[in-house]
């Protein structure tokens, strides 16, 4: 019984192999249907008229949009100019704000003079190395060379630091704050500080110019945080 089943299985496998090796492959050409062909012989008068009306209407709308955009930009410019001019005039009239500006820049000048004094003292101290040279001419030359090198190095370093800080601040403003919101914040903060300077000084004894700069620093920090938060969540 088992042998008979095996014989039938072998016979079926042989028939399968024969059918696979001797089957005839026939290729039937199939014509691909063309779903759309543009007809160049039909009358396109209606289409051309509709296209002409569309182009005309589009040009009119574009002209109206451009005119409204120019009017809007001119209005915004006039408002900004008016705000800046009135704020500057009030700033000139504000004795408290002017005095705070004088104190602020005087403090910066004093700090700069202190740093310059330290640099001069450092240069003199370092230049004392030339005292060990017996030849007075060579000692004098080395003394002044050392002082010039120290002063030049400090000056170049300070310049590079100032330029670096300025570029960083400009980059932050350009990346995060280059819009009308920043202009409005600057104008509003200046107006509040100048017009209500007396009240602010009464409540908070702080330099008004320093307060303006501090407000800008906080504003840039907030914009930087919000921008990063939106980018991390894929909103931008």
C-alpha positions as CSV (number, residue, x, y, z in Angstrom):
1,X,0.0,0.0,0.0
2,X,2.8,2.4,0.9
3,X,4.8,1.5,-2.2
4,X,1.8,2.1,-4.4
5,X,1.3,5.6,-2.9
6,X,5.0,6.4,-3.4
7,X,4.7,5.3,-7.0
8,X,1.8,7.5,-7.6
9,X,3.6,10.4,-6.0
10,X,6.7,9.9,-8.2
11,X,4.5,9.7,-11.3
12,X,2.7,12.9,-10.3
13,X,6.0,14.7,-9.8
14,X,7.3,13.4,-13.2
15,X,4.2,14.7,-14.9
16,X,4.6,18.1,-13.2
17,X,8.2,18.4,-14.2
18,X,7.3,17.4,-17.8
19,X,4.5,20.0,-18.0
20,X,6.8,22.7,-16.6
21,X,9.6,21.9,-19.1
22,X,7.4,21.4,-22.2
23,X,4.8,24.1,-21.7
24,X,4.4,26.7,-24.5
25,X,4.7,30.3,-23.7
26,X,2.5,32.6,-25.8
27,X,2.8,36.4,-25.7
28,X,-0.4,38.1,-26.4
29,X,0.0,41.8,-27.3
30,X,-2.1,44.1,-25.2
31,X,-2.9,47.5,-26.4
32,X,-2.6,50.1,-23.7
33,X,-5.6,52.4,-23.5
34,X,-4.9,56.2,-23.8
35,X,-7.0,57.9,-21.2
36,X,-6.6,61.4,-22.6
37,X,-5.4,62.9,-25.8
38,X,-5.5,66.6,-26.4
39,X,-7.4,67.4,-29.5
40,X,-5.7,70.1,-31.5
41,X,-8.4,70.2,-34.2
42,X,-11.2,71.3,-32.0
43,X,-12.3,74.9,-31.7
44,X,-10.5,76.7,-28.8
45,X,-12.2,80.1,-29.1
46,X,-14.1,79.6,-25.9
47,X,-11.0,78.5,-24.0
48,X,-8.9,81.4,-25.3
49,X,-11.6,83.9,-24.3
50,X,-11.9,82.4,-20.8
51,X,-8.1,82.5,-20.4
52,X,-8.0,86.1,-21.6
53,X,-10.7,87.1,-19.0
54,X,-8.8,85.2,-16.3
55,X,-5.5,86.9,-17.1
56,X,-7.1,90.3,-17.2
57,X,-8.8,89.8,-13.9
58,X,-5.6,88.4,-12.4
59,X,-3.7,91.5,-13.5
60,X,-6.3,93.8,-12.0
61,X,-6.3,91.9,-8.7
62,X,-2.5,91.9,-8.6
63,X,-2.5,95.7,-9.2
64,X,-5.0,96.3,-6.4
65,X,-3.0,94.1,-4.0
66,X,0.2,95.9,-4.8
67,X,-1.5,99.3,-4.3
68,X,-2.9,98.2,-1.0
69,X,0.4,96.8,0.1
70,X,2.2,100.1,-0.7
71,X,-0.5,102.1,1.2
72,X,-0.2,99.7,4.2
73,X,3.6,100.0,4.2
74,X,3.5,103.8,3.9
75,X,1.0,104.0,6.7
76,X,3.1,101.8,8.9
77,X,6.2,103.9,8.1
78,X,4.4,107.1,9.0
79,X,3.2,105.6,12.3
80,X,6.7,104.4,13.2
81,X,8.2,107.8,12.2
82,X,5.6,109.6,14.2
83,X,6.1,107.3,17.2
84,X,9.9,107.7,17.1
85,X,9.9,111.4,16.6
86,X,7.5,112.1,19.5
87,X,9.3,109.7,21.7
88,X,12.7,111.3,20.9
89,X,11.3,114.8,21.5
90,X,9.9,113.7,24.8
91,X,13.2,112.0,25.7
92,X,15.0,115.3,25.1
93,X,12.5,117.1,27.3
94,X,12.8,114.5,30.1
95,X,15.4,115.6,32.5
96,X,15.4,112.4,34.5
97,X,16.0,110.2,31.4
98,X,18.8,112.5,30.2
99,X,20.4,112.5,33.6
100,X,20.2,108.7,33.7
101,X,21.8,108.5,30.2
102,X,24.6,110.8,31.4
103,X,25.1,108.6,34.5
104,X,25.0,105.4,32.4
105,X,27.6,106.6,29.9
106,X,29.7,108.1,32.6
107,X,29.8,104.8,34.4
108,X,30.9,103.1,31.2
109,X,33.6,105.7,30.7
110,X,34.8,105.2,34.3
111,X,34.9,101.5,33.8
112,X,36.8,101.9,30.5
113,X,39.3,104.2,32.2
114,X,39.8,101.7,35.0
115,X,40.4,98.9,32.6
116,X,42.8,101.2,30.6
117,X,44.6,102.0,33.9
118,X,45.0,98.3,34.6
119,X,46.4,97.7,31.1
120,X,48.9,100.5,31.5
121,X,50.0,99.2,34.8
122,X,50.3,95.7,33.4
123,X,52.4,97.0,30.5
124,X,54.7,98.9,32.8
125,X,55.1,95.9,35.1
126,X,55.8,93.5,32.2
127,X,58.2,96.1,30.7
128,X,60.3,96.0,33.8
129,X,61.9,92.9,32.4
130,X,64.2,95.2,30.4
131,X,65.8,96.5,33.6
132,X,68.0,93.4,33.7
133,X,69.7,94.5,30.4
134,X,72.9,96.4,31.0
135,X,72.9,98.3,27.7
136,X,70.6,101.3,28.3
137,X,69.8,101.7,24.6
138,X,68.7,98.1,24.1
139,X,66.9,98.2,27.5
140,X,64.9,101.3,26.4
141,X,64.0,99.7,23.0
142,X,62.9,96.5,24.7
143,X,61.0,98.4,27.3
144,X,58.9,100.3,24.7
145,X,58.5,97.3,22.5
146,X,57.0,95.3,25.4
147,X,54.7,98.2,26.3
148,X,53.6,98.5,22.7
149,X,52.9,94.8,22.4
150,X,50.9,94.7,25.7
151,X,48.9,97.8,24.7
152,X,48.3,96.6,21.2
153,X,47.3,93.1,22.3
154,X,44.8,94.4,24.9
155,X,43.4,96.9,22.3
156,X,43.0,94.2,19.6
157,X,41.5,91.8,22.1
158,X,39.0,94.3,23.3
159,X,38.1,95.2,19.7
160,X,37.6,91.6,18.8
161,X,35.5,91.0,21.9
162,X,33.3,94.0,21.1
163,X,32.9,93.0,17.5
164,X,32.1,89.4,18.5
165,X,29.5,90.5,21.0
166,X,28.0,92.9,18.5
167,X,27.8,90.2,15.8
168,X,26.2,87.8,18.3
169,X,23.6,90.3,19.3
170,X,22.9,91.2,15.6
171,X,22.6,87.5,14.8
172,X,20.1,86.9,17.6
173,X,18.0,89.9,16.5
174,X,18.1,88.8,12.9
175,X,17.2,85.2,13.7
176,X,14.6,85.6,16.4
177,X,13.5,89.3,16.4
178,X,13.6,90.5,12.9
179,X,9.9,91.6,12.6
180,X,7.4,94.3,13.4
181,X,6.9,92.9,16.9
182,X,10.4,93.9,17.9
183,X,9.9,97.5,16.6
184,X,6.6,97.7,18.5
185,X,8.3,96.4,21.7
186,X,11.1,98.9,21.4
187,X,8.8,101.8,20.8
188,X,6.4,100.9,23.6
189,X,9.2,100.2,26.1
190,X,10.8,103.6,25.2
191,X,7.5,105.4,25.5
192,X,6.7,103.9,28.8
193,X,10.2,104.5,30.2
194,X,10.3,108.1,29.0
195,X,6.7,109.2,29.7
196,X,6.5,107.5,33.1
197,X,10.1,107.9,34.1
198,X,9.2,109.8,37.3
199,X,6.8,107.1,38.5
200,X,9.2,104.3,37.7
201,X,12.1,106.0,39.6
202,X,9.8,106.5,42.5
203,X,8.8,102.8,42.7
204,X,12.0,101.3,41.4
205,X,15.3,103.3,41.9
206,X,17.0,102.1,38.7
207,X,18.7,103.7,35.8
208,X,16.1,104.2,33.0
209,X,18.6,103.5,30.1
210,X,19.7,100.3,31.9
211,X,16.1,99.4,32.4
212,X,15.5,99.8,28.6
213,X,18.4,97.5,27.8
214,X,17.3,95.0,30.4
215,X,13.8,94.9,28.9
216,X,15.4,94.2,25.5
217,X,17.5,91.5,26.9
218,X,14.5,89.8,28.5
219,X,12.5,90.2,25.3
220,X,15.2,88.6,23.2
221,X,15.4,85.7,25.7
222,X,11.7,85.1,25.5
223,X,11.7,85.2,21.7
224,X,14.7,82.8,21.7
225,X,12.9,80.4,24.1
226,X,9.6,80.5,22.2
227,X,11.4,79.9,18.8
228,X,13.2,76.9,20.2
229,X,10.1,75.5,21.8
230,X,8.2,75.8,18.5
231,X,11.1,74.2,16.5
232,X,11.4,71.3,18.9
233,X,7.7,70.5,18.5
234,X,7.6,70.9,14.7
235,X,5.5,74.0,14.6
236,X,8.0,75.9,12.5
